[in-house]
């Protein structure tokens, strides 16, 4: 490798160093992005809703989210579950464990009220 570098002109060396720096930067950026995704955790939430028949209810749901967006995701998951229109969602402050990048919501084995 040292022989190869000694045969390069100044311009070739500059290009080689630029490409190496770009590849190294991309590698570090990829590692940082992956560690950010691992900040998502399972949170237990409960959403109050109004059904199509104007009956109130409450739906427990686990959501995979960052701490700041958990209530918004819980409302979307409740709406998508088809139980009714969510009016408010509250989530526990403590996470229940890590989740995968593709996880979003999971049902909770508790009866709806």
Contact map, one row per residue, 1 for C-alpha under 8 A:
11111000000000000000000000000000000000000000000000000000000000000000000000000000000000000000000000000000000000000
11111100000000000000000000000000000000000000000000000000000000000000000000000000000000000000000000000000000000000
11111110000000000000000000000000000000000000000000000000000000000000000000000000000000000000000000000000000000000
11111111000000000000000000000000000000000000000000000000000000000000000000000000000000000000000000000000000000000
11111111000010000000000000000000000000000000000000000000000000000000000000000000000000000000000000000000000000000
01111111000000000000000000000000000000000000000000000000000000000000000000000000000000000000000000000000000000000
00111111100000000000000000000000000000000000000000000000000000000000000000000000000000000000000000000000000000000
00011111111110000000000000000000000000000000000000000000000000000000000000000000000000000000000000000000000000000
00000011111110000000000000000000000000000000000000000000000000000000000000000000000000000000000000000000000000000
00000001111111000000000000000000000000000000000000000000000000000000000000000000000000000000000000000000000000000
00000001111111100000000000000000000000000000000000000000000000000000000000000000000000000000000000000000000000000
00000001111111110000000000000000000000000000000000000000000000000000000000000000000000000000000000000000000000000
00001001111111111000000000000000000000000000000000000000000000000000000000000000000000000000000000000000000000000
00000000011111111100000000000000000000000000000000000000000000000000000000000000000000000000000000000000000000000
00000000001111111110000000000000000000000000000000000000000000000000000000000000000000000000000000000000000000000
00000000000111111111000000000000000000000000000000000000000000000000000000000000000000000000000000000000000000000
00000000000011111111100000000000000000000000000000000000000000000000000000000000000000000000000000000000000000000
00000000000001111111110000000000000000000000000000000000000000000000000000000000000000000000000000000000000000000
00000000000000111111111000000000000000000000000000000000000000000000000000000000000000000000000000000000000000000
00000000000000011111111100000000000000000000000000000000000000000000000000000000000000000000000000000000000000000
00000000000000001111111110000000000000000000000000000000000000000000000000000000000000000000000000000000000000000
00000000000000000111111111000000000000000000000000000000000000000000000000000000000000000000000000000000000000000
00000000000000000011111111100000000000000000000000000000000000000000000000000000000000000000000000000000000000000
00000000000000000001111111110000000000000000000000000000000000000000000000000000000000000000000000000000000000000
00000000000000000000111111111000000000000000000000000000000000000000000000000000000000000000000000000000000000000
00000000000000000000011111111100000000000000000000000000000000000000000000000000000000000000000000000000000000000
00000000000000000000001111111110000000000000000000000000000000000000000000000000000000000000000000000000000000000
00000000000000000000000111111111000000000000000000000000000000000000000000000000000000000000000000000000000000000
00000000000000000000000011111111100000000000000000000000000000000000000000000000000000000000000000000000000000000
00000000000000000000000001111111110000000000000000000000000000000000000000000000000000000000000000000000000000000
00000000000000000000000000111111111000000000000000000000000000000000000000000000000000000000000000000000000000000
00000000000000000000000000011111111100000000000000000000000000000000000000000000000000000000000000000000000000000
00000000000000000000000000001111111110000000000000000000000000000000000000000000000000000000000000000000000000000
00000000000000000000000000000111111111000000000000000000000000000000000000000000000000000000000000000000000000000
00000000000000000000000000000011111111100000000000000000000000000000000000000000000000000000000000000000000000000
00000000000000000000000000000001111111110000000000000000000000000000000000000000000000000000000000000000000000000
00000000000000000000000000000000111111110000000000000000000000000000000000000000000000000000000000001000000000000
00000000000000000000000000000000011111111000000000000000000000000000000000000000000000000000000001111000000000000
00000000000000000000000000000000001111111000000000000000000000000100000000000000000000000000000001000000000000000
00000000000000000000000000000000000111111100000000000000000000011110000000000000000000000000000001111000000000000
00000000000000000000000000000000000001111110000000000000000000111110000000000000000000000000001111100000000000000
00000000000000000000000000000000000000011111000000000000000001111000000000000000000000000000001111100000000000000
00000000000000000000000000000000000000001111100000000000000001111000010000000000000000000011111110000000000000000
00000000000000000000000000000000000000000111110000000000000111100000000000000000000000000011001100000000000000000
00000000000000000000000000000000000000000011111000000000000111100000001001000000000000001111000000000000000000000
00000000000000000000000000000000000000000001111100000000011110000000000001000000000000001110000000000000000000000
00000000000000000000000000000000000000000000111110000000011110000000000001100100000001111100000000000000000000000
00000000000000000000000000000000000000000000011111000001111000000000000000000000000001111000000000000000000000000
00000000000000000000000000000000000000000000001111100001111000000000000000000000001111110000000000000000000000000
00000000000000000000000000000000000000000000000111111111100000000000000000000000000111100000000000000000000000000
00000000000000000000000000000000000000000000000011111111100000000000000000000000001110000000000000000000000000000
00000000000000000000000000000000000000000000000001111110000000000000000000000000000110000000000000000000000000000
00000000000000000000000000000000000000000000000001111110000000000000000000000000000000000000000000000000000000000
00000000000000000000000000000000000000000000000001111111000000000000000000000000000000000000000000000000000000000
00000000000000000000000000000000000000000000000001111111100000000000000000000000000000000000000000000000000000000
00000000000000000000000000000000000000000000000111100111110000000000000000000000000000000000000000000000000000000
00000000000000000000000000000000000000000000000111100011111000000000000000000000000000000000000000000000000000011
00000000000000000000000000000000000000000000011110000001111100000000000000000000000000000000000000000000000000011
00000000000000000000000000000000000000000000011110000000111110000000000000000100000000000000000000000000000000011
00000000000000000000000000000000000000000001111000000000011111000000000000000000000000000000000000000000001101010
00000000000000000000000000000000000000000001111000000000001111100000000001001100000000000000000000000000111100000
00000000000000000000000000000000000000000111100000000000000111110000000001000000000000000000000000000000111100000
00000000000000000000000000000000000000001111100000000000000011111000010011001000000000000000000000000001110000000
00000000000000000000000000000000000000011110000000000000000001111100010000000000000000000000000000100011100000000
00000000000000000000000000000000000000011110000000000000000000111111110010000000000000000000000000000001000000000
00000000000000000000000000000000000000111000000000000000000000011111110000000000000000000000000000000000000000000
00000000000000000000000000000000000000011000000000000000000000001111110000000000000000000000100000000000000000000
00000000000000000000000000000000000000000000000000000000000000001111111000000000000000000000000000000000000000000
00000000000000000000000000000000000000000000000000000000000000001111111110000000000000000000000000000000000000000
00000000000000000000000000000000000000000010000000000000000000111111111111000000000000000010000000000000000000000
00000000000000000000000000000000000000000000100000000000000000000001111111100000000000001110000000000000000000000
00000000000000000000000000000000000000000000000000000000000000000000111111110000000000001000000000000000000000000
00000000000000000000000000000000000000000000000000000000000000101000111111111000000000000000000000000001000000000
00000000000000000000000000000000000000000000111000000000000011100000011111111100000000001000000000000000100000000
00000000000000000000000000000000000000000000001000000000000000000000001111111110000001011000000000000000000000000
00000000000000000000000000000000000000000000000000000000000000000000000111111111000000000000000000000000000000000
00000000000000000000000000000000000000000000000000000000000010100000000011111111100000000000000000000000100000000
00000000000000000000000000000000000000000000001000000000001010000000000001111111111111000000000000000000000000000
00000000000000000000000000000000000000000000000000000000000000000000000000111111111111000000000000000000000000000
00000000000000000000000000000000000000000000000000000000000000000000000000011111110000000000000000000000000000000
00000000000000000000000000000000000000000000000000000000000000000000000000001111111000000000000000000000000000000
00000000000000000000000000000000000000000000000000000000000000000000000000000111111100000000000000000000000000000
00000000000000000000000000000000000000000000000010100000000000000000000000000110111110000000000000000000000000000
00000000000000000000000000000000000000000000000011110000000000000000000000000110011111000000000000000000000000000
00000000000000000000000000000000000000000000000011110000000000000000000000000110001111100000000000000000000000000
00000000000000000000000000000000000000000000001111000000000000000000000000100110000111111000000000000000000000000
00000000000000000000000000000000000000000000001111000000000000000000000000000000000011111000000000000000000000000
00000000000000000000000000000000000000000000001110000000000000000000000000100000000001111100000000000000000000000
00000000000000000000000000000000000000000000111100000000000000000000001101100000000001111110000000000000000000000
00000000000000000000000000000000000000000000111000000000000000000000001000000000000000011111000000000000000000000
00000000000000000000000000000000000000000011110000000000000000000000011000000000000000001111100000000000000000000
00000000000000000000000000000000000000000011100000000000000000000000000000000000000000000111111000000000000000000
00000000000000000000000000000000000000000010000000000000000000000010000000000000000000000011111000000000000000000
00000000000000000000000000000000000000000010000000000000000000000000000000000000000000000001111100000000000000000
00000000000000000000000000000000000000001111000000000000000000000000000000000000000000000001111110000000000000000
00000000000000000000000000000000000000001111000000000000000000000000000000000000000000000000011111000000000000000
00000000000000000000000000000000000000001110000000000000000000000000000000000000000000000000001111100000000000000
00000000000000000000000000000000000001111100000000000000000000000000000000000000000000000000000111110000000000000
00000000000000000000000000000000000001011100000000000000000000010000000000000000000000000000000011111010000000000
00000000000000000000000000000000000001010000000000000000000000000000000000000000000000000000000001111110000000000
00000000000000000000000000000000000011010000000000000000000000000000000000000000000000000000000000111110000000000
00000000000000000000000000000000000000000000000000000000000000000000000000000000000000000000000000011111000000000
00000000000000000000000000000000000000000000000000000000000000010000000000000000000000000000000000111111100000000
00000000000000000000000000000000000000000000000000000000000000111000000010000000000000000000000000000111110000000
00000000000000000000000000000000000000000000000000000000000011110000000001001000000000000000000000000011111000000
00000000000000000000000000000000000000000000000000000000000011100000000000000000000000000000000000000001111100000
00000000000000000000000000000000000000000000000000000000000111000000000000000000000000000000000000000000111110000
00000000000000000000000000000000000000000000000000000000000111000000000000000000000000000000000000000000011111000
00000000000000000000000000000000000000000000000000000000000000000000000000000000000000000000000000000000001111100
00000000000000000000000000000000000000000000000000000000000100000000000000000000000000000000000000000000000111110
00000000000000000000000000000000000000000000000000000000000000000000000000000000000000000000000000000000000011111
00000000000000000000000000000000000000000000000000000000111100000000000000000000000000000000000000000000000001111
00000000000000000000000000000000000000000000000000000000111000000000000000000000000000000000000000000000000000111
